[in-house]
Amino acid sequence: MTATTKSGMIKRGDLILAEEPFVYTVSGNQVDSRCSNCLKSLQQDDNNTKSRCAACKYSRYCSSKCQKIDWKRSHKAECPGFKLLEERGFRPPDHFFLMLKILLKSEEAFEQTSICEPYHNSPRRTYEDLIFHEDEMRLSKDVMDYVPQLRLILAKYMGIDDPRDLPSEQVIFEMFGKVKCNSYGILDDDLITCGVGLYLNASVFDHSCRPNACQIFDGARIFIRATEDIADFSEVRISYIDRFAPLKQRQDHIFEGYFFTCTCSSCSNPSKDAEMFALRCANPKCDHGIPCDQRAYLPCSACQTSLAPEVADATLLTVANFSKTLDEIAKKTGDLVEMRAAAATVERSLHPMNPLLASLYSTLGRVMPPTDENAEEFFGKAADIYRHWLPSPAVDPLMGWTCLEAAYESRSGDPAPSRRYLVEAQQILHITHGPDHPLCRKLPRF
């Protein structure tokens, strides 16, 4: 599998792009537990004080090597501002750090092209090539009120006192737009967001809730790989968001995060989407799903059983507020009985193949204690749901990770299930990550 360097057919598994970020930052909610350079998780049995930057006491590192690299790249310039943040207990949003890092770059850096492997036949891009949805952003009162405040806060942490030395509001507005519309959440091998990065060439790829390519990371380096055969480079699509969320949640996330409305085939068919995120039929003997739209108030098309109106109301609310429900369940990790009871309530409401249950099962699998044998079952159920909805063969990083976790959590004593999941995970991850990715190199060989 090699980098695609010219127009024409892109094969499934081909590396489309590999690129270093223009700027990146560790996620604010993980700054105490991640290396600010390589983004690796710091050891839990270490209080991390010895790995802190002695000057700002904000940034943390897994080694002196990483600290030296980060100091040379950007931390020397940003350290005084980070010191103020730590002293005042101020934890701004991630886009603040990206913008601060951009403002502290030299003028020459803005003329430099992206650091990436050549691909297709298009030129490497610079910061000035980044585009954003300016008209839509100007229509947002929240954005237009926020930019002047953001400008002053950035100046404060850059040590700028004279307003005449501040970048103009137009410069800050454009920078905010470029960061908002072009940055990627950086995921670790467990698909947990550990940072945010701005990638000059990776920003060319459009979004679809039915992607044909995926983005994965090794530290802060991004890789775009084809998950399907693609006729031409111009047709490459990735998903900026969770593709297994209901239509309204996807649309809200896209517009709030990127200021555009998705019109992909999934978003253009609300009826099919409602069938995908179906409710459980009131008839326990019926395995037909009840669409999560106005059809929830009609008799089941298979058995003619109707949900009570109040049950339909409550279940539709569960779908609409599922992220909040999932967070509440995850917070119950101290009481497994209560957590399972809350999860069972959701299971009784949703159809067994509803993708929201896959999110539920993955969450439960993550928080189960190491001695709990149910983790394998939860990850296995999640894999079954993803496999049901993904085009065959089911190639998706989330599917690969779920199968891998199901294999690792297998404690039944029978090696067959573990081997089956591991083989499937290996087949998927070799496409989504590539055989040379550190995660794939750690997989057993069959």
Phi, psi and omega in degrees: 000117184238167179294137177282120188245356179212169182294165181117187185299132174252124183274150176304131182095347179296142172279117181271324183201141169228128189211144171274150181286150171292312170215154174206164179212150172291145179300139183302325181281359179233013183297333180277348186234007180230148173290129182289349179261299185266351177071010177290151178290135177278150183301134182291334182275005178248136182281002173068000182294325182288344180260003178284153168293124184294335183278306185266338182058021180254306182281144180233155186219154179273345182198163177293331178298312179296322180296319180293320179297315182293324179297316181291322184286312186206336191289333178302320181281326186268348186304314179301320178292321178295327178297318177297319179301314182293319181295326183264000180063029184264122177242089182287168178294162185300325182296334177299315182294320178298317181292321177299317180295323178294315182296332181274354178289155177287159179300326181297329183297331182285345178263351181283146178274169182296150177265095184209163174287138181302145177209156180051212178230024181264152181289155173292149188258159174246174178302322182294340180283345182294138178243163178209169185273077187297314183299316180295322180292323180292338178280349181269113178298322180300317180295313184292331175283330186282322187303313178300322178293317180299321179300315181291321180294317178299317180299319181301316183275358170262358180076026180262121181257325183277119181305333181291341179270358181283145168299147182294161177299326179295318178298315180293320178300313180295320179295316178300317179296317180295320179292314182298318189270351186234353184278155179245141166286127180271126183252145174273187184294340177265013178061032174261132180293120182242353180191179177223136182223153176250119184242121189292316181274325180295343181289351181284343188278128180280163182267148166209143175283355171236073186288159173243008177212165181221158176249131174227170188224152167233099193067234179262357180283131182259144175232131174251123181233147179283130175260352175219166170292135183235129186295324184206155181305324182295345182261004179294130178226137174238167177256126178281343190228184175288110182288347181260029174255153178298161186308308184298318179295320178296313182297317179297315182297316180297313184289319180293327183268329188230355174064040169213166179252126181285134178237029180293174183298327179291319182282342181271002181229073183298331180295316179292323178298319179295329178286328178293319182260054189285157175267164178279138178294147180292339179275113184297342180269356182257129179258015180279142179273149176256116182304143184271053173223208182297342177291348177296339181265002179258161176299148177304133182291345180264317186239355178070011176280140181251144170284141173299141183308320181291329177290317178299317179302310184295320183289320176297326177292323177299317179296314183296325184250031190295324180301317178294318178299317181296319178298319181295321178293318181297331180287349183268019184299337178287344180227092185296327179296313180294322180296316180293325178295318178295320179294322180297325178298318178293318180300322181291342184265328188255150177297143184304336180260012177292124181302337177297329177292329176297319176296319179298311183295322178295320178297315179297318179298322180295321188266354178296139176296155184304334183273354184278125183280353182281346182301316179301316181298317181297312180294324177296318177297318179298317180298321179299320181291313179300318180298325181296323188261340181280146175301141180279133357286148186285092182250108180199139180304322180294320177296316179298316179296319181297316177297321179297317179294322178299322179291315183291331183271358183292119181232021186286346183091339177268116184288345185300310180299318180298315180296320181297313178295321183293320178297316179296317179299317181298317180297319182288310186293332176292336176274312185284326184253333185090146185297340182268357178293142181308324180296318181288327179293338180274349183287144175298150179265137177242000000 
